[in-house]
Amino acid sequence: MTKHDAKRPRDGGTRARGVNGHPDKRCARCGRPFSWRKKWERDWQHVRYCSDKCRMGKAAD
């Protein structure tokens, strides 16, 4: 167990509620968790990808 693992919640590091009470999501392409951003304020329920790279279908490393 590393020093950083001790700070993570037992659920694997995901939060039930993220910024401003919005739930965190998982990217449809790479599966990484991502949080609400101000620029997605109007269409958060329709956001599926964590970045433009994933949205364009390029390989995510």
Backbone bond lengths (Angstrom), bond angles and torsions (degrees), N, CA, C in turn:
res aa  C-N    CA-C-N  psi(-1)  N-CA   C-N-CA  omega(-1)  CA-C   N-CA-C  phi
1 M - - - 1.446 - - 1.523 108.32 -
2 T 1.325 115.82 126.57 1.457 119.38 -179.93 1.516 110.71 -87.46
3 K 1.310 115.00 171.39 1.460 120.88 179.91 1.533 111.04 -61.20
4 H 1.333 117.08 -36.00 1.460 121.03 -178.50 1.519 112.61 -74.42
5 D 1.329 117.84 -29.89 1.463 120.84 179.17 1.521 112.05 -64.74
6 A 1.311 116.96 -29.03 1.463 120.47 -179.03 1.524 111.72 -66.92
7 K 1.336 117.03 -24.90 1.464 121.12 -178.81 1.523 113.22 -87.16
8 R 1.324 117.61 -14.80 1.458 121.22 -177.59 1.522 111.87 -78.89
9 P 1.331 116.74 145.90 1.467 118.89 173.30 1.518 110.39 -64.61
10 R 1.298 117.12 158.40 1.465 121.65 -177.87 1.529 113.01 -67.51
11 D 1.329 118.13 -14.38 1.464 120.41 -178.51 1.522 113.06 -81.37
12 G 1.332 118.28 13.00 1.451 121.16 176.61 1.511 113.90 97.88
13 G 1.309 117.37 6.40 1.446 120.35 176.50 1.513 114.46 103.51
14 T 1.306 118.37 -3.81 1.448 119.40 179.04 1.519 110.13 -87.99
15 R 1.301 115.30 150.54 1.460 120.50 178.78 1.521 108.57 -105.88
16 A 1.303 116.77 144.52 1.459 120.06 177.39 1.524 110.05 -67.88
17 R 1.311 116.86 -41.01 1.461 122.48 178.29 1.509 108.60 -130.74
18 G 1.308 116.29 130.93 1.453 121.34 -178.78 1.517 111.31 -97.94
19 V 1.292 115.97 -138.61 1.451 124.37 -176.33 1.532 110.58 -64.85
20 N 1.316 116.51 134.71 1.469 123.11 177.27 1.526 113.51 53.81
21 G 1.306 118.02 28.32 1.452 121.51 176.34 1.515 114.92 81.40
22 H 1.324 117.92 3.76 1.458 120.92 178.42 1.521 109.47 -84.42
23 P 1.334 117.98 138.05 1.464 119.55 179.18 1.525 111.07 -70.94
24 D 1.315 116.82 148.20 1.453 121.01 173.64 1.529 108.05 -71.81
25 K 1.329 116.18 156.63 1.463 121.31 179.30 1.514 109.70 -126.03
26 R 1.321 115.94 166.30 1.464 122.44 173.72 1.525 107.54 -109.86
27 C 1.320 115.88 137.43 1.457 122.06 179.91 1.531 109.43 -65.19
28 A 1.331 116.87 135.59 1.463 121.88 -180.00 1.523 112.03 -69.57
29 R 1.325 117.84 -20.98 1.476 121.44 -178.05 1.519 112.41 -94.75
30 C 1.342 116.93 -54.79 1.470 119.97 -173.14 1.525 113.50 -101.56
31 G 1.334 118.33 -15.76 1.449 121.70 177.53 1.528 114.97 82.88
32 R 1.329 117.44 2.17 1.460 120.27 -179.84 1.525 110.52 -76.84
33 P 1.325 117.37 146.08 1.461 119.18 176.79 1.534 110.27 -75.35
34 F 1.326 116.29 145.18 1.452 120.77 174.49 1.519 109.48 -142.90
35 S 1.325 115.21 155.99 1.457 122.16 -173.71 1.521 111.75 -107.59
36 W 1.308 114.62 162.72 1.457 123.64 176.99 1.519 110.45 -58.42
37 R 1.317 115.86 141.81 1.461 122.22 174.69 1.511 109.08 -127.39
38 K 1.301 115.98 151.44 1.459 121.72 -178.64 1.532 111.34 -56.23
39 K 1.339 117.79 -38.92 1.464 120.25 -178.12 1.532 112.91 -66.29
40 W 1.342 117.38 -18.25 1.457 121.34 177.62 1.523 111.88 -97.22
41 E 1.313 117.50 12.25 1.461 122.33 -173.00 1.529 112.84 -54.30
42 R 1.326 118.20 -44.31 1.463 121.19 -175.05 1.520 114.28 -76.82
43 D 1.330 117.64 -24.75 1.468 118.41 -175.99 1.528 113.41 -133.37
44 W 1.328 117.60 36.71 1.469 122.04 -178.85 1.524 112.10 -56.11
45 Q 1.316 118.54 -37.11 1.461 120.76 -178.22 1.527 111.72 -67.64
46 H 1.341 118.59 -17.79 1.460 121.66 -179.53 1.531 113.14 -101.59
47 V 1.319 118.23 -6.90 1.463 121.70 -179.62 1.526 109.13 -71.80
48 R 1.347 116.83 127.93 1.459 121.46 -177.84 1.522 113.60 -119.84
49 Y 1.327 116.93 -21.60 1.458 120.85 -172.97 1.526 111.34 -119.22
50 C 1.329 115.79 149.56 1.464 121.09 -177.01 1.521 112.93 -80.08
51 S 1.334 117.51 -21.00 1.461 120.27 -176.47 1.523 110.43 -156.24
52 D 1.333 115.68 170.02 1.459 120.35 175.72 1.529 110.89 -65.07
53 K 1.316 116.52 -33.99 1.463 121.32 179.02 1.532 110.73 -58.71
54 C 1.315 116.54 -46.44 1.464 120.46 178.33 1.525 111.13 -70.18
55 R 1.312 117.23 -38.85 1.462 121.19 -179.41 1.521 111.67 -62.69
56 M 1.325 117.22 -35.75 1.466 121.69 -179.55 1.528 112.18 -81.62
57 G 1.339 117.49 -5.83 1.455 121.31 175.38 1.515 114.40 84.52
58 K 1.304 117.26 14.88 1.460 120.15 178.76 1.521 109.02 -77.48
59 A 1.315 117.37 157.39 1.457 122.00 -178.87 1.522 110.23 -62.17
60 A 1.303 116.67 127.63 1.463 122.33 177.74 1.524 109.19 -96.77
61 D 1.324 116.23 125.86 1.463 120.20 -179.30 1.503 111.54 -95.75
